[in-house]
Amino acid sequence: MLRKMILVFGFVIFAAGLLAEEAAVPQFQNGDKVCFIGDSITHGGQYHVQILLYYLTRFPDRKFEAYNCGVSGDYAGGVLRRYDWDIKPHNPTISTIMLGMNDVGRDNYGKDKTGQDFDNKHKWALEGYVKNMMKLSEMLAADKSKIIYLTPSIYDQTGNMSSFNYFGVNDALGTCAQECRKLSEKFNGGLVDFHGLMSKINEEQQKANPSFTIVGGDRVHPGMEGHFVMAYAFLKAQKCPSIVSDMSVDAAKSAVVKQDNCQISDLKVENGTVTFTCKENALPFPMADAMAKKVDALIPFSNDLNREMLTVSGLTAGEYKILIDGQEVQDTTADDLGKGVNLGTNQKTPQMRQAWAVSDPVWKKYNLESSKLRPIVCIRNGMLANAKVKPGDVEAEKKVLDAELEKCQKSNNKYVAGLIETYIKESPNQKKIEEDAAAFWESAYTKNQTKPHKFEIRKK
């Protein structure tokens, strides 16, 4: 246990230093239109959902639009092919780019794949990545979009897993990360180093547990904890505040000591019971206790990004209850209240219940995008484009897709078959699905407006 604590503590120090090295990335503002461009880790991944949930709960007065522009299996050249009809129409003011996992040519890596022929394949793949990333950057810059380069998430080539190990892929992704840094300098863009942070977490955790991985069993796709790590790196690079609110009162003096990102009123101290009303300007981040425990073991997410602090000094010693709007939310002590209690992870508060209500339409929007809209783009930009089928040519589409479905059935490729079936079913409804996704996003802004709450701190 002590060894684990030392590893985690040491990593927290490293992570803080690593993230501090990067130049600040612009925060999202009112009126922004944000496109998250990438491959399957963006298409079906959730790092951007966590980023958006942070903004909706922390900055309820900032209203902007956001779009999932990831496509499963995509690479930089593929993004160029869909740019004009999939990205440009959103008129992005900010675009994030995370590519590389499919650009490096994973099949050309492995401990047995050595020699000049493979060296050349590695070189050509990386050269193609650089060339296409440059073109993509030029297109975004020409359309006056700020660019935030996300170094690619890692390929776990060191974890003790049963899946085949394309050893060397993570080194190639490290080269992609270096190229992202160069591009950020050339185009005056932001840079968030997912690759460096995730590599370090893997390295440190695998010293204690060789089977640990920050990504999934396939060595490629991060699980929920991995996406939280990515969101953490992004928000820290944007220098986003840790404070949800900071409420501090002195019971002995009946005085407000501090009200950071909140407004305290009607403070009263009677018979050792403290009551006041507080209108906080933000909500806590909605994260389940079990997930918070897993994430905080890897990164200081709650401490660095989710501090809803309640401090009450001047209380007589003893045990106390915290009530909000008449409901008991936490047992504590005078000593802990004097030091400050973080309510940001408390699932019982009305603020947290409201935060979960905000998250509901955001996840519904994400599900529409990842399960319906992005598969439509994937099929259109892949097999239909390769077959040179013109948009709207229903007969040609049917011929190509029927043939591809037959191939999938013979090879038992259920994933691609599912994409094709989704395209066939959902593409006629694309406009309606887009409207529904936009409605869910709009709904989140009707749920995230904060309200006053009555706090009561009384002896048990």
MILO-910034 format. One line per 10 residues: number of its first residue (from 1); their letters; for each residue x, y, z of C-alpha. Coordinates in pm, 1 decimal. Example, Ala and Ser with C-alpha at 12.3 -4.5 7.8 and 13.67 -1.06 7.14 Angstrom:
! residues 2
1 = AS = 1230.0,-450.0,780.0  1367.0,-106.0,714.0
***
This chain:
! residues 460
1 = MLRKMILVFG = 0.0,0.0,0.0  282.2,237.7,92.0  457.0,161.1,-235.4  137.0,240.7,-428.3  96.7,570.1,-241.3  456.6,667.1,-319.0  406.0,586.3,-688.0  85.5,787.1,-710.2  226.0,1081.9,-513.1  538.2,1084.4,-725.4
11 = FVIFAAGLLA = 332.9,1078.9,-1041.0  111.9,1367.1,-925.9  426.5,1578.8,-887.0  544.2,1472.4,-1232.1  204.8,1540.6,-1392.7  189.5,1890.2,-1248.4  534.8,1965.1,-1385.9  459.2,1814.6,-1725.4  135.8,2004.3,-1773.3  292.9,2330.5,-1657.7
21 = EEAAVPQFQN = 548.5,2311.0,-1938.1  290.6,2365.3,-2211.3  166.6,2704.1,-2322.5  -187.4,2784.2,-2213.7  -457.4,2660.7,-2448.6  -746.1,2902.8,-2512.4  -1059.5,2836.1,-2310.9  -1394.7,2807.2,-2487.4  -1597.1,3127.2,-2482.6  -1947.6,3249.1,-2566.1
31 = GDKVCFIGDS = -2027.5,3193.7,-2931.9  -1747.4,2946.1,-3001.3  -1804.4,2652.6,-3233.3  -1578.1,2366.4,-3134.2  -1498.6,2066.2,-3353.6  -1325.6,1763.8,-3197.7  -1147.0,1604.1,-3495.3  -1005.7,1254.0,-3469.1  -1035.2,881.7,-3523.1  -1226.6,615.1,-3327.9
41 = ITHGGQYHVQ = -1088.2,742.0,-2996.0  -1283.5,1060.9,-3065.1  -1572.0,898.6,-3256.9  -1664.9,660.1,-2977.5  -1448.3,799.2,-2699.4  -1556.7,1022.9,-2417.4  -1276.3,1265.5,-2331.3  -1458.3,1546.7,-2509.4  -1783.1,1467.8,-2324.0  -1601.6,1514.9,-1992.1
51 = ILLYYLTRFP = -1454.1,1842.7,-2117.7  -1798.4,1965.7,-2220.8  -1955.0,1858.9,-1890.0  -1689.1,2056.8,-1707.9  -1776.6,2368.1,-1909.7  -2151.0,2327.0,-1867.6  -2120.9,2292.4,-1490.8  -1832.0,2533.9,-1429.0  -1923.5,2809.4,-1674.9  -2304.3,2801.2,-1712.3
61 = DRKFEAYNCG = -2292.1,3151.4,-1860.7  -2071.9,3046.5,-2154.7  -2282.5,2921.8,-2440.4  -2110.0,2758.6,-2735.5  -2161.7,2474.0,-2980.9  -1960.3,2151.7,-2993.5  -1939.5,1869.7,-3247.6  -1794.3,1520.7,-3246.4  -1592.4,1505.2,-3569.2  -1419.5,1175.4,-3505.2
71 = VSGDYAGGVL = -1446.5,883.2,-3746.5  -1360.2,525.2,-3662.9  -1052.0,406.8,-3849.6  -969.0,752.4,-3980.5  -629.6,908.9,-4038.9  -508.9,1255.1,-4137.5  -555.4,1190.3,-4509.6  -910.0,1071.4,-4447.3  -992.4,1391.2,-4260.1  -876.4,1591.3,-4563.2
81 = RRYDWDIKPH = -1117.8,1394.8,-4778.6  -1419.0,1476.5,-4557.6  -1316.3,1824.6,-4449.7  -1535.1,2023.4,-4689.9  -1861.4,1846.6,-4605.4  -1807.8,1721.0,-4249.5  -1603.7,1989.2,-4069.5  -1608.5,2313.9,-4264.9  -1993.3,2348.5,-4253.6  -1973.5,2385.6,-3873.8
91 = NPTISTIMLG = -1762.5,2701.3,-3920.8  -1541.6,2605.7,-3625.1  -1381.1,2885.1,-3428.7  -1175.4,2623.2,-3241.1  -1073.1,2281.0,-3369.7  -894.7,2011.1,-3174.3  -701.4,1747.0,-3369.0  -601.6,1405.2,-3235.9  -474.8,1169.5,-3504.5  -191.7,923.1,-3546.4
101 = MNDVGRDNYG = -315.8,585.9,-3421.1  -417.4,480.8,-3771.9  -158.1,692.0,-3954.1  148.3,504.4,-3828.6  49.6,171.3,-3984.4  19.2,-55.1,-3680.8  41.9,-374.6,-3889.5  399.1,-284.8,-3979.7  514.6,-301.5,-3618.3  608.1,-592.2,-3394.7
111 = KDKTGQDFDN = 920.3,-740.0,-3241.5  956.7,-968.6,-3543.3  908.6,-691.2,-3800.6  1256.2,-552.5,-3850.6  1481.7,-469.4,-4140.2  1505.6,-205.7,-4410.0  1169.3,-286.9,-4566.9  982.9,-223.6,-4242.2  1200.7,77.8,-4163.7  1094.5,228.7,-4496.1
121 = KHKWALEGYV = 727.4,157.3,-4426.7  756.7,328.3,-4087.7  927.2,627.5,-4246.8  672.9,663.4,-4527.5  378.8,638.9,-4287.9  516.3,913.6,-4063.3  598.0,1132.3,-4362.0  238.2,1093.6,-4481.4  111.6,1188.5,-4136.8  322.5,1503.9,-4129.8
131 = KNMMKLSEML = 223.5,1605.0,-4482.7  -148.3,1554.0,-4423.9  -145.8,1717.9,-4079.6  20.0,2018.5,-4240.8  -252.9,2035.7,-4507.3  -526.4,1999.1,-4247.5  -371.4,2275.8,-4039.3  -352.2,2502.8,-4343.2  -718.7,2440.9,-4422.5  -830.1,2517.3,-4067.2
141 = AADKSKIIYL = -611.3,2825.9,-4050.1  -751.1,2948.0,-4382.3  -1100.1,2911.2,-4235.4  -987.9,3114.7,-3932.3  -1021.2,2833.2,-3681.8  -789.4,2828.7,-3383.4  -619.2,2490.9,-3359.7  -550.9,2282.2,-3050.5  -319.5,1990.4,-3122.2  -375.7,1685.6,-2902.4
151 = TPSIYDQTGN = -79.6,1450.9,-2906.2  -214.9,1100.5,-2971.7  -321.9,880.5,-2683.8  -86.5,589.6,-2628.1  -60.3,240.6,-2770.3  17.7,15.7,-2474.4  318.1,-185.3,-2590.3  441.0,-263.8,-2237.1  132.1,-396.7,-2058.3  92.8,-765.2,-1975.2
161 = MSSFNYFGVN = -212.3,-838.7,-2192.2  -327.1,-1126.3,-2411.2  -386.5,-912.8,-2723.5  -118.8,-911.5,-2994.6  150.6,-653.1,-2931.7  245.4,-436.2,-3229.5  559.4,-336.1,-3043.6  704.2,-3.3,-3154.2  371.1,166.2,-3228.8  388.1,381.0,-2916.6
171 = DALGTCAQEC = 732.8,504.6,-3015.5  590.2,603.6,-3353.6  307.1,785.6,-3175.8  573.0,963.5,-2972.1  717.1,1088.6,-3300.4  367.8,1205.7,-3398.9  355.6,1393.1,-3069.2  681.8,1569.5,-3154.4  537.6,1669.6,-3491.0  226.8,1807.6,-3317.9
181 = RKLSEKFNGG = 453.5,2027.1,-3110.1  621.7,2160.2,-3425.9  283.2,2224.8,-3588.3  158.1,2409.5,-3281.6  457.9,2641.0,-3307.1  417.5,2691.7,-3681.1  42.7,2765.7,-3665.6  43.4,2937.6,-3326.5  -184.3,2666.5,-3195.8  -241.3,2517.9,-2854.6
191 = LVDFHGLMSK = -85.4,2189.1,-2750.5  -209.8,1927.1,-2503.7  25.1,1636.0,-2441.0  -198.6,1332.7,-2395.0  80.7,1101.2,-2505.8  334.6,1215.1,-2249.4  94.0,1207.9,-1955.8  -58.2,869.9,-2041.9  282.5,713.1,-2110.0  406.4,825.3,-1770.3
201 = INEEQQKANP = 98.7,692.9,-1590.0  139.5,355.9,-1762.5  507.9,341.4,-1679.7  460.5,421.5,-1311.2  155.6,200.3,-1255.3  304.0,-98.4,-1439.2  600.8,-99.7,-1201.8  359.6,-214.2,-932.3  115.3,-402.5,-1156.7  242.5,-526.5,-1496.4
211 = SFTIVGGDRV = -116.5,-590.9,-1608.1  -225.4,-230.4,-1552.2  -318.6,-30.9,-1860.5  -448.9,322.7,-1904.5  -606.4,201.4,-2230.7  -820.6,-102.6,-2303.7  -735.7,-466.5,-2355.7  -685.5,-401.5,-2727.3  -392.0,-171.0,-2634.4  -554.5,111.6,-2834.6
221 = HPGMEGHFVM = -883.6,242.6,-2700.3  -883.0,406.0,-2355.3  -1146.7,313.3,-2103.4  -1335.0,569.7,-1897.4  -1039.3,635.4,-1665.5  -815.9,698.5,-1966.5  -1062.7,947.0,-2109.8  -1077.2,1126.4,-1774.4  -697.8,1151.7,-1781.6  -720.1,1305.6,-2128.9
231 = AYAFLKAQKC = -991.6,1549.8,-2021.0  -782.5,1641.4,-1714.9  -479.0,1716.3,-1932.6  -693.7,1929.1,-2164.1  -858.2,2134.0,-1888.5  -529.5,2185.4,-1707.2  -369.6,2304.8,-2031.3  -654.1,2554.9,-2059.2  -572.7,2669.5,-1703.4  -929.2,2599.9,-1596.3
241 = PSIVSDMSVD = -1007.3,2681.8,-1232.9  -1016.9,2422.9,-958.4  -1282.7,2610.5,-763.5  -1651.2,2540.0,-810.8  -1709.1,2777.9,-521.4  -1533.2,2868.8,-196.8  -1771.0,2945.2,90.6  -1608.0,3048.0,418.1  -1771.1,3192.5,730.0  -1658.8,3259.6,1086.4
251 = AAKSAVVKQD = -1918.5,3131.8,1333.9  -1759.8,3310.2,1630.1  -1779.7,3648.6,1458.9  -2093.0,3585.8,1249.0  -1890.5,3706.5,952.3  -1837.2,3604.9,590.7  -1466.7,3534.4,543.2  -1463.0,3438.0,176.8  -1710.3,3400.8,-109.1  -1522.0,3300.1,-421.3
261 = NCQISDLKVE = -1745.5,3233.7,-724.0  -2052.2,3259.7,-500.4  -2257.5,3511.3,-303.0  -2339.1,3448.0,64.1  -2633.4,3619.2,233.4  -2849.7,3595.5,547.5  -2570.9,3459.3,766.5  -2696.4,3377.3,1117.9  -2541.5,3203.9,1417.8  -2788.8,3098.4,1685.0
271 = NGTVTFTCKE = -2728.0,2849.3,1965.4  -2422.5,2711.6,1786.3  -2610.8,2654.2,1458.2  -2488.0,2837.6,1149.9  -2724.8,2913.5,862.9  -2678.6,3112.8,545.6  -2799.3,3127.8,187.6  -2550.6,3089.7,-93.7  -2590.2,3140.4,-466.2  -2299.3,2956.5,-627.0
281 = NALPFPMADA = -2197.7,3050.0,-980.1  -2111.4,2693.1,-1078.0  -2206.1,2331.6,-1018.4  -1980.6,2043.4,-912.3  -1857.8,1800.9,-1177.5  -2088.2,1495.8,-1200.5  -1876.3,1188.0,-1135.3  -1982.6,869.3,-957.3  -1798.1,782.4,-637.2  -1646.5,461.9,-776.3
291 = MAKKVDALIP = -1514.0,641.2,-1084.1  -1383.7,933.7,-877.2  -1187.3,688.2,-663.6  -1030.9,523.4,-970.0  -951.9,853.9,-1140.0  -811.9,1023.5,-830.0  -574.9,728.5,-783.9  -416.8,827.4,-1117.0  -452.2,1206.1,-1130.8  -562.3,1472.7,-880.2
301 = FSNDLNREML = -885.8,1538.7,-1071.1  -1105.9,1625.4,-771.3  -842.9,1842.4,-606.6  -736.9,2023.3,-923.7  -1072.5,2062.2,-1097.8  -1363.6,1999.2,-861.0  -1333.7,2190.5,-532.9  -1665.6,2304.0,-387.4  -1529.0,2422.1,-53.1  -1723.9,2488.3,265.3
311 = TVSGLTAGEY = -1522.5,2628.6,557.3  -1673.4,2720.3,893.8  -1429.1,2844.5,1156.2  -1500.4,2941.5,1515.6  -1720.3,2642.8,1599.7  -1708.2,2471.9,1936.3  -1546.8,2128.8,1922.2  -1764.1,1834.1,1836.0  -1951.8,1653.6,1559.9  -2172.9,1840.8,1316.4
321 = KILIDGQEVQ = -2420.5,1781.8,1036.7  -2427.4,1974.5,709.0  -2776.1,2030.5,569.1  -2864.1,2193.1,237.1  -3222.9,2298.6,176.4  -3322.1,2102.6,486.7  -3165.4,1774.6,371.1  -2872.5,1617.7,555.6  -2581.2,1573.4,316.3  -2277.3,1503.7,533.8
331 = DTTADDLGKG = -2156.3,1429.0,885.6  -1837.8,1608.8,981.7  -1650.9,1768.9,1271.3  -1565.4,2120.8,1381.5  -1201.5,2044.7,1308.0  -1272.9,1934.9,949.2  -1505.4,2229.8,889.4  -1234.6,2461.9,1013.4  -993.7,2316.9,757.7  -1255.0,2312.7,479.8
341 = VNLGTNQKTP = -1480.1,2036.6,346.9  -1494.8,1962.6,-26.7  -1859.0,1908.0,-126.0  -1762.8,1867.0,-492.8  -1775.4,1487.5,-475.6  -2079.1,1463.1,-245.9  -2356.5,1276.4,-426.7  -2624.8,1388.5,-179.1  -2619.8,1763.4,-241.7  -2887.6,1931.7,-455.9
351 = QMRQAWAVSD = -2603.0,2089.3,-653.2  -2472.0,1745.0,-749.9  -2822.3,1624.6,-838.0  -2855.3,1926.0,-1066.3  -2515.8,1851.1,-1221.2  -2632.1,1497.1,-1301.3  -2945.5,1644.0,-1460.2  -2719.7,1856.6,-1681.1  -2517.9,1552.2,-1781.9  -2823.4,1358.3,-1902.8
361 = PVWKKYNLES = -2888.8,1551.4,-2228.4  -2513.8,1580.1,-2292.4  -2477.6,1202.7,-2290.1  -2787.7,1169.5,-2507.8  -2628.6,1406.4,-2758.8  -2306.6,1204.4,-2745.4  -2496.2,877.8,-2801.8  -2671.8,1016.2,-3109.7  -2342.1,1138.4,-3250.4  -2132.8,830.7,-3176.4
371 = SKLRPIVCIR = -2390.6,562.1,-3255.6  -2570.4,719.7,-3551.7  -2416.9,1034.1,-3701.2  -2050.2,934.3,-3700.8  -2114.2,588.4,-3855.1  -2294.3,768.1,-4140.0  -1982.7,980.1,-4199.5  -1758.4,674.6,-4162.1  -1936.0,480.6,-4438.0  -1968.7,781.3,-4665.6
381 = NGMLANAKVK = -1604.5,879.7,-4629.4  -1481.3,521.5,-4653.2  -1640.1,254.1,-4867.6  -1878.2,483.7,-5058.4  -1604.0,734.1,-5139.2  -1369.1,451.4,-5236.7  -1635.8,319.1,-5472.1  -1679.2,673.3,-5608.7  -2050.3,674.8,-5523.9  -2195.8,1022.7,-5548.9
391 = PGDVEAEKKV = -2399.3,1146.9,-5248.2  -2768.1,1082.5,-5308.4  -2720.4,800.8,-5561.1  -2938.9,553.2,-5373.5  -2909.1,269.2,-5623.5  -2530.6,285.7,-5637.2  -2514.9,302.9,-5256.6  -2733.5,-5.8,-5222.5  -2523.1,-205.1,-5467.1  -2197.2,-122.5,-5287.9
401 = LDAELEKCQK = -2331.0,-168.7,-4936.1  -2504.9,-500.2,-5014.8  -2177.0,-632.9,-5152.5  -1981.8,-509.5,-4851.2  -2236.0,-660.3,-4611.4  -2198.7,-995.7,-4783.7  -1820.1,-975.9,-4735.9  -1866.9,-893.8,-4367.9  -2096.2,-1189.0,-4317.5  -1845.7,-1424.8,-4478.9
411 = SNNKYVAGLI = -1558.8,-1290.3,-4268.1  -1775.3,-1250.4,-3954.2  -1679.8,-882.5,-3934.8  -1962.1,-773.0,-3705.8  -1822.7,-426.3,-3639.7  -1813.0,-311.8,-4001.8  -2142.7,-486.2,-4069.4  -2291.3,-283.8,-3784.4  -2163.1,40.4,-3934.7  -2316.1,-46.4,-4271.4
421 = ETYIKESPNQ = -2649.2,-141.2,-4116.6  -2650.4,182.1,-3916.8  -2585.4,380.6,-4234.7  -2868.7,206.7,-4419.8  -3112.4,263.6,-4134.0  -3012.9,611.3,-4019.0  -2879.2,804.7,-4318.4  -3231.0,891.6,-4444.4  -3294.1,1047.1,-4100.2  -2963.6,1231.7,-4071.3
431 = KKIEEDAAAF = -3108.1,1582.1,-4058.4  -3360.5,1486.1,-3790.1  -3087.7,1318.4,-3580.9  -2873.0,1632.0,-3606.8  -3168.3,1842.3,-3493.0  -3229.0,1608.9,-3197.8  -2861.8,1628.4,-3097.1  -2876.2,2008.9,-3112.0  -3194.0,2005.1,-2901.6  -3025.9,1794.5,-2633.5
441 = WESAYTKNQT = -2736.1,2041.7,-2623.7  -2976.8,2332.5,-2592.0  -3158.8,2147.1,-2316.0  -2839.1,2125.4,-2111.9  -2831.6,2505.2,-2096.4  -3180.6,2510.0,-1948.2  -3067.1,2274.7,-1671.6  -2729.7,2423.3,-1574.9  -2840.0,2762.1,-1441.0  -2752.3,2778.4,-1070.7
451 = KPHKFEIRKK = -2989.4,2875.2,-788.9  -2959.4,2978.3,-422.5  -2944.1,2710.9,-152.9  -2985.2,2735.0,222.7  -2694.9,2588.3,422.1  -2723.8,2477.8,783.2  -2437.6,2354.3,999.2  -2552.2,2221.3,1333.5  -2429.5,1995.1,1610.3  -2526.5,1630.0,1599.5
***
